[in-house]
Amino acid sequence: MPAGRPSSYTEKKTDEICALITQGKSVLEISKRKDMPVQDTIYKWLARYPEFAEKYTRARECQSEVYAQEILNIADASTPETYQVDRLRIDARKWKASKLAPKKWGDRLDVNATVASTVVLNPDADEL
């Protein structure tokens, strides 16, 4: 017989977790709900169940869209009195979105840049 409590893992539970993540909730926030597993259990499920890990990854990518919309909402509601705090709130969401979906929101560096050069020869010169 296995030791410990039986796992409460179900597809329905993982769908609920992913839906909350998509809405912008963190694993810490989710784990504080009475009907949800503790944070450690959620992370163990991610390691143990590939199907949950896949849904979780997609939910995190969707969560980046929530942060992008929040950035626009904050910017639109900003006033001269609140712009300093609003800038901090926007920067925090930009950072988080760039970590959740770096291909979409991260800083892009083009390391494959090419440089073109042209050599002009003077037909009257004896040497280059």
Secondary structure, DSSP 8 states (H G I E B T S, - for coil): ---S------HHHHHHHHHHHHTT--HHHHHTSTTS--HHHHHHHHHH-HHHHHHHHHHHHHHHHHHHHHHHHHHHH--TTTHHHHHHHHHHHHHHHHHHSHHHHS----TT----------TT-S--
